[in-house]
Amino acid sequence: MYDYLVVGSGLYGAIFAHEAKKAGKSVLVIDKRPNIAGNVYTEDVEGIHVHKYGAHIFHTNNKKVWNYITQFAEFNRFTNSPVANYKGELYSLPFNMYTFNKMWGVITPEEAAAKIEEQKKEAGITDPKNLEEQAISLVGRDIFEKLVKGYTEKQWGRDCKDLPAFIIKRLPVRLTFDNNYFNALYQGIPMGGYTKMVANLLEGIEVRLNTDYLENKTELDALAEKVIYTGPVDAYFDYKLGTLEYRSVRFETELLDKSNFQGNAAVNYTDRETPWTRIIEHKWFEFGKDDNGNDLPKTVISREYSSEWKPGDEPYYPVNDEKNGKLYAEYKKLAEQEEKVIFGGRLGEYKYYDMDAVIDSVLKMCEKELG
């Protein structure tokens, strides 16, 4: 018998397991995948740490979270400065003075602000009701049409008018030349990759891979006093109230016999016609170097295609709209009745969490659960 069965070896599960072991509890971690680390899993290809389930860039303003996670990895000084490609025109993301200069030829912050204000007035938006109106009120119509609309509609599979305004509220808009996408005090990528970081968290803990919890629920539940469940909450209850919606992502990853494909870690393709949303060139997360600081002669790229989730796909982004919010509220009531189970993480709580928010959430739960 174990004190805890942890379902899922992503950030939430791995941190809980680490803290429980530290508190003297016995823990078994299981994962249905053949590897640890959940969606932050990185695999080594020709010395490049490839983010197999999409780019993960750690960023936070939470000093407690930063101090916690840096016990398990040293982070490099990577700064996220994506580029937007609209039909061959390249723009700076986040939207800053480089973007406004390229779009309108403006030179000063005053001119850029005036241009945005002028386009906002033309659109007549005072109280943004949806993502399209929110975006136009933040950056004007030109930038919305070229750099927001196509990308967002590909990513969410819905018209911008049908998406809630809050999705775009955290869009950084700067009247400076600051190219850092995140307004975060602490940022970087773990040196040696995320898998190594999660392995450090799970050191000395029993882990069983290729183990599907829901298929073997009765016998696995019998092994432990309590379960920490980080899978999809609706799947746990066999979808009996209906299926929560997710967006999924499909990756086409290639190893190329050249040292540089696009010169940047992330290039977003913002027109509607290009089928992929972005291309990630993984080596630039670590400045084109291997773990020993040598230049890498080859490169690995991943094209990302966004799609509606269906059973069998990996669920990535919860669709946090009103309809799904109501359904999740019903599942949450069921979850609260499961006395032996704690539901956590992006899928267990049906919440679009950044990595630092996952860490903050699990540490708070550990304080409550482990004392």
C-alpha positions as CSV (number, residue, x, y, z in Angstrom):
1,M,0.0,0.0,0.0
2,Y,1.1,3.5,-0.8
3,D,0.0,6.7,0.9
4,Y,-0.5,8.3,-2.6
5,L,-1.1,7.2,-6.1
6,V,-0.2,10.1,-8.5
7,V,-1.8,9.8,-11.9
8,G,0.4,11.7,-14.4
9,S,4.1,12.6,-14.3
10,G,3.8,16.2,-15.6
11,L,4.7,19.2,-13.5
12,Y,1.7,19.0,-11.1
13,G,2.1,15.2,-10.5
14,A,5.9,15.3,-10.2
15,I,6.0,18.2,-7.7
16,F,3.3,16.6,-5.5
17,A,5.2,13.3,-5.6
18,H,8.4,15.1,-4.6
19,E,6.8,17.0,-1.7
20,A,4.9,13.9,-0.5
21,K,8.2,11.9,-0.4
22,K,9.9,14.7,1.4
23,A,7.1,14.6,4.0
24,G,7.8,10.9,4.6
25,K,4.9,9.6,2.5
26,S,5.1,6.6,0.2
27,V,4.2,7.4,-3.4
28,L,3.6,5.6,-6.7
29,V,3.6,7.7,-9.9
30,I,2.0,6.3,-13.0
31,D,1.7,7.6,-16.5
32,K,0.1,6.2,-19.6
33,R,2.8,7.6,-21.8
34,P,6.2,5.8,-22.3
35,N,8.0,8.8,-20.8
36,I,7.9,11.1,-17.7
37,A,7.3,14.9,-17.8
38,G,3.8,15.1,-19.5
39,N,3.6,17.8,-22.0
40,V,6.9,19.5,-21.0
41,Y,8.7,16.3,-22.1
42,T,11.9,17.1,-24.2
43,E,13.7,14.4,-26.1
44,D,17.3,14.5,-27.3
45,V,17.7,14.6,-31.1
46,E,21.3,15.1,-32.4
47,G,22.1,17.0,-29.2
48,I,19.0,19.3,-29.5
49,H,16.4,19.2,-26.7
50,V,13.2,18.9,-28.8
51,H,10.0,20.1,-27.1
52,K,7.9,17.1,-28.2
53,Y,4.5,18.5,-27.1
54,G,5.0,22.1,-28.1
55,A,7.3,24.9,-27.0
56,H,7.4,25.5,-23.3
57,I,9.1,28.7,-22.1
58,F,9.2,29.2,-18.4
59,H,8.3,32.7,-17.2
60,T,7.1,34.0,-13.9
61,N,6.9,37.0,-11.6
62,N,6.4,34.7,-8.6
63,K,9.7,34.6,-6.7
64,K,8.5,31.7,-4.5
65,V,7.8,29.6,-7.6
66,W,11.1,30.6,-9.2
67,N,13.1,29.7,-6.1
68,Y,11.3,26.4,-5.9
69,I,11.8,25.2,-9.5
70,T,15.4,26.4,-9.8
71,Q,16.3,23.7,-7.2
72,F,15.8,21.1,-9.8
73,A,17.4,22.8,-12.9
74,E,19.6,25.7,-13.8
75,F,17.8,27.9,-16.3
76,N,19.4,29.7,-19.2
77,R,18.6,33.4,-20.1
78,F,16.4,32.6,-23.1
79,T,14.1,35.6,-23.9
80,N,11.0,34.8,-26.0
81,S,10.9,37.2,-29.0
82,P,8.7,35.5,-31.6
83,V,8.4,36.8,-35.2
84,A,5.2,37.1,-37.1
85,N,5.2,36.1,-40.8
86,Y,2.3,37.5,-42.8
87,K,2.6,36.3,-46.4
88,G,6.3,36.9,-46.3
89,E,6.2,40.2,-44.4
90,L,8.0,39.9,-41.0
91,Y,6.8,41.7,-37.9
92,S,8.0,41.8,-34.3
93,L,5.9,40.0,-31.7
94,P,5.1,41.3,-29.1
95,F,3.5,44.3,-30.8
96,N,6.0,47.1,-30.1
97,M,7.6,50.1,-31.9
98,Y,9.3,47.8,-34.5
99,T,5.8,46.4,-35.4
100,F,4.2,49.8,-35.6
101,N,7.1,51.3,-37.6
102,K,6.9,48.4,-40.2
103,M,3.0,48.6,-40.3
104,W,2.5,52.3,-40.5
105,G,6.0,54.0,-40.9
106,V,5.5,55.8,-37.5
107,I,8.7,56.7,-35.6
108,T,7.6,57.9,-32.2
109,P,5.5,56.3,-29.5
110,E,3.1,59.3,-29.7
111,E,2.5,58.6,-33.4
112,A,1.9,54.9,-32.8
113,A,-0.6,55.6,-30.0
114,A,-2.4,58.2,-32.2
115,K,-2.7,55.6,-35.0
116,I,-4.1,52.9,-32.7
117,E,-6.5,55.5,-31.2
118,E,-7.6,56.6,-34.6
119,Q,-8.4,53.1,-35.8
120,K,-10.1,52.3,-32.5
121,K,-12.4,55.4,-33.0
122,E,-13.1,54.4,-36.6
123,A,-14.3,51.0,-35.3
124,G,-16.6,52.7,-32.7
125,I,-15.8,50.1,-30.0
126,T,-16.3,51.3,-26.4
127,D,-17.1,48.1,-24.6
128,P,-15.5,45.1,-26.4
129,K,-17.9,42.2,-26.5
130,N,-15.7,39.6,-28.2
131,L,-12.1,38.8,-29.1
132,E,-12.2,40.8,-32.4
133,E,-13.5,44.0,-30.7
134,Q,-11.0,43.6,-27.9
135,A,-8.1,43.2,-30.3
136,I,-9.1,46.2,-32.4
137,S,-9.4,48.3,-29.3
138,L,-5.9,47.2,-28.2
139,V,-3.9,47.4,-31.5
140,G,-6.2,48.9,-34.2
141,R,-7.7,47.2,-37.3
142,D,-4.6,46.9,-39.5
143,I,-2.6,44.8,-36.9
144,F,-5.7,42.8,-36.0
145,E,-6.3,41.9,-39.7
146,K,-2.7,41.0,-40.5
147,L,-1.3,39.6,-37.2
148,V,-4.1,38.5,-35.0
149,K,-7.2,37.4,-36.9
150,G,-5.8,34.5,-39.1
151,Y,-3.6,33.1,-36.4
152,T,-6.3,33.2,-33.7
153,E,-8.9,31.6,-36.0
154,K,-6.5,28.8,-36.9
155,Q,-5.6,28.3,-33.2
156,W,-9.1,28.1,-31.9
157,G,-11.0,26.9,-35.0
158,R,-13.6,29.6,-34.4
159,D,-14.3,33.1,-35.8
160,C,-12.8,35.9,-33.7
161,K,-16.3,37.3,-33.2
162,D,-17.3,34.0,-31.5
163,L,-14.4,34.0,-29.0
164,P,-14.5,35.7,-25.6
165,A,-12.6,39.0,-25.2
166,F,-10.5,37.8,-22.2
167,I,-8.4,35.4,-24.4
168,I,-6.6,38.4,-25.9
169,K,-6.5,40.7,-22.8
170,R,-3.0,39.5,-21.9
171,L,-1.7,40.4,-25.4
172,P,1.4,42.6,-24.8
173,V,1.3,45.9,-26.6
174,R,4.3,48.2,-26.0
175,L,5.2,51.7,-27.1
176,T,8.8,50.8,-26.6
177,F,11.4,48.7,-28.5
178,D,11.2,45.9,-25.9
179,N,11.2,42.6,-27.8
180,N,10.6,40.3,-24.7
181,Y,7.1,38.7,-25.2
182,F,6.6,38.1,-21.5
183,N,6.4,40.8,-18.8
184,A,8.2,38.5,-16.4
185,L,10.9,39.1,-13.9
186,Y,12.2,35.5,-14.3
187,Q,12.4,33.6,-17.6
188,G,14.4,30.9,-19.3
189,I,14.6,27.2,-20.3
190,P,16.0,24.5,-18.1
191,M,19.5,23.6,-19.2
192,G,19.6,20.0,-20.2
193,G,15.9,20.0,-21.0
194,Y,12.6,19.7,-19.1
195,T,12.8,15.9,-18.9
196,K,16.0,16.1,-16.9
197,M,14.3,18.7,-14.5
198,V,11.3,16.4,-14.0
199,A,13.6,13.4,-13.5
200,N,15.3,15.4,-10.7
201,L,11.9,16.0,-9.1
202,L,11.1,12.3,-9.2
203,E,14.4,11.1,-8.0
204,G,14.0,8.1,-5.6
205,I,10.2,7.8,-6.4
206,E,8.7,4.7,-8.0
207,V,7.4,5.4,-11.4
208,R,5.4,3.1,-13.7
209,L,5.1,4.1,-17.3
210,N,2.7,2.8,-20.0
211,T,0.1,2.4,-17.3
212,D,-3.4,3.7,-18.1
213,Y,-5.1,4.6,-14.9
214,L,-8.7,4.6,-16.2
215,E,-8.3,1.2,-17.8
216,N,-7.0,-0.3,-14.5
217,K,-8.8,2.0,-12.0
218,T,-10.1,-0.6,-9.5
219,E,-6.8,-2.4,-9.0
220,L,-4.7,0.8,-9.0
221,D,-7.1,2.6,-6.5
222,A,-6.6,-0.4,-4.2
223,L,-2.9,0.3,-4.0
224,A,-3.2,3.7,-2.2
225,E,-5.0,5.6,0.5
226,K,-5.4,8.6,-1.8
227,V,-5.2,9.5,-5.5
228,I,-3.8,12.7,-7.1
229,Y,-5.4,12.7,-10.5
230,T,-4.1,15.1,-13.3
231,G,-5.9,13.6,-16.3
232,P,-9.0,15.1,-17.9
233,V,-11.8,15.5,-15.3
234,D,-14.6,14.4,-17.7
235,A,-12.7,11.2,-18.7
236,Y,-12.5,10.3,-15.0
237,F,-16.3,10.3,-14.8
238,D,-16.5,8.5,-18.2
239,Y,-18.0,11.6,-19.8
240,K,-21.3,11.0,-18.2
241,L,-22.3,14.6,-18.2
242,G,-21.0,15.2,-21.7
243,T,-17.6,16.0,-23.2
244,L,-15.6,19.1,-22.3
245,E,-14.0,20.8,-25.3
246,Y,-10.3,21.2,-25.9
247,R,-8.1,22.4,-28.7
248,S,-5.5,19.9,-29.7
249,V,-2.2,20.4,-31.6
250,R,-0.6,18.1,-34.2
251,F,3.2,18.4,-34.8
252,E,5.2,17.7,-37.9
253,T,8.8,17.5,-36.8
254,E,11.8,17.3,-39.1
255,L,15.5,16.9,-38.6
256,L,17.2,19.1,-41.2
257,D,20.8,18.8,-42.5
258,K,21.5,22.5,-42.1
259,S,22.5,24.6,-39.1
260,N,19.8,27.3,-39.4
261,F,16.3,27.2,-40.8
262,Q,14.6,30.4,-39.6
263,G,17.0,32.1,-37.2
264,N,14.6,32.2,-34.3
265,A,12.9,29.8,-31.9
266,A,9.4,30.7,-32.9
267,V,7.9,32.2,-36.1
268,N,4.1,32.6,-36.2
269,Y,2.3,32.3,-39.5
270,T,-0.5,34.8,-39.1
271,D,-2.3,34.5,-42.5
272,R,-5.3,32.2,-42.7
273,E,-4.1,30.4,-45.8
274,T,-0.9,28.8,-44.3
275,P,-2.2,25.7,-42.6
276,W,0.2,25.7,-39.6
277,T,0.1,28.2,-36.9
278,R,3.8,28.4,-36.2
279,I,7.2,26.8,-36.8
280,I,9.4,26.1,-33.8
281,E,13.2,25.7,-34.3
282,H,14.2,24.0,-31.1
283,K,17.9,24.7,-31.0
284,W,17.4,28.5,-30.5
285,F,15.9,27.9,-27.1
286,E,19.4,27.1,-26.1
287,F,21.2,29.5,-28.4
288,G,22.1,26.9,-31.0
289,K,24.4,25.1,-28.6
290,D,24.5,21.5,-27.1
291,D,24.9,20.7,-23.4
292,N,28.7,21.3,-23.7
293,G,28.4,24.7,-25.4
294,N,29.3,23.4,-28.9
295,D,27.6,24.7,-32.0
296,L,25.0,22.2,-33.4
297,P,25.5,21.4,-37.1
298,K,21.9,20.3,-37.7
299,T,18.5,21.7,-36.7
300,V,15.1,20.3,-35.8
301,I,11.9,22.2,-36.7
302,S,8.2,21.5,-35.7
303,R,5.3,22.8,-37.7
304,E,2.2,23.1,-35.4
305,Y,-1.3,22.5,-36.6
306,S,-4.2,23.4,-34.4
307,S,-7.3,21.2,-34.4
308,E,-10.5,20.4,-32.5
309,W,-10.0,17.7,-29.9
310,K,-11.6,14.3,-30.4
311,P,-11.2,11.1,-28.3
312,G,-7.8,9.6,-28.9
313,D,-6.1,13.1,-29.4
314,E,-4.0,14.8,-26.8
315,P,-6.0,17.5,-25.1
316,Y,-4.0,20.8,-24.9
317,Y,-6.0,23.9,-24.3
318,P,-9.3,23.9,-22.4
319,V,-11.9,26.0,-24.3
320,N,-12.8,28.2,-21.4
321,D,-16.1,29.7,-22.8
322,E,-19.4,29.9,-21.1
323,K,-20.8,26.6,-22.3
324,N,-17.8,24.6,-21.2
325,G,-17.5,26.6,-17.9
326,K,-21.0,25.5,-17.0
327,L,-20.3,21.9,-17.8
328,Y,-17.0,21.9,-15.8
329,A,-18.9,23.4,-12.8
330,E,-21.1,20.3,-12.8
331,Y,-18.0,18.0,-13.1
332,K,-16.4,20.0,-10.3
333,K,-19.3,19.1,-8.0
334,L,-18.8,15.4,-8.8
335,A,-15.1,15.8,-8.2
336,E,-15.7,17.3,-4.7
337,Q,-17.7,14.2,-3.7
338,E,-14.7,11.9,-4.4
339,E,-13.2,11.9,-0.9
340,K,-10.1,9.9,-1.8
341,V,-9.2,11.9,-5.0
342,I,-7.6,15.3,-5.5
343,F,-8.0,16.7,-9.0
344,G,-5.2,19.0,-10.2
345,G,-3.5,20.6,-13.1
346,R,-4.6,21.9,-16.5
347,L,-6.8,18.9,-17.3
348,G,-7.9,18.0,-13.8
349,E,-9.1,21.5,-13.2
350,Y,-10.0,22.3,-16.8
351,K,-8.0,25.5,-16.7
352,Y,-5.6,27.2,-19.1
353,Y,-2.6,27.3,-16.7
354,D,0.9,28.6,-17.5
355,M,3.6,26.5,-16.0
356,D,4.3,28.9,-13.1
357,A,0.5,28.8,-12.2
358,V,0.6,25.0,-12.1
359,I,3.5,25.1,-9.7
360,D,1.9,27.7,-7.5
361,S,-1.4,25.7,-7.5
362,V,0.3,22.4,-6.5
363,L,2.5,23.9,-3.8
364,K,-0.6,25.4,-2.2
365,M,-2.4,22.1,-2.4
366,C,0.7,20.4,-0.8
367,E,0.6,22.8,2.1
368,K,-3.0,21.9,2.7
369,E,-2.7,18.2,2.1
370,L,0.8,17.5,3.6
371,G,0.9,20.2,6.3
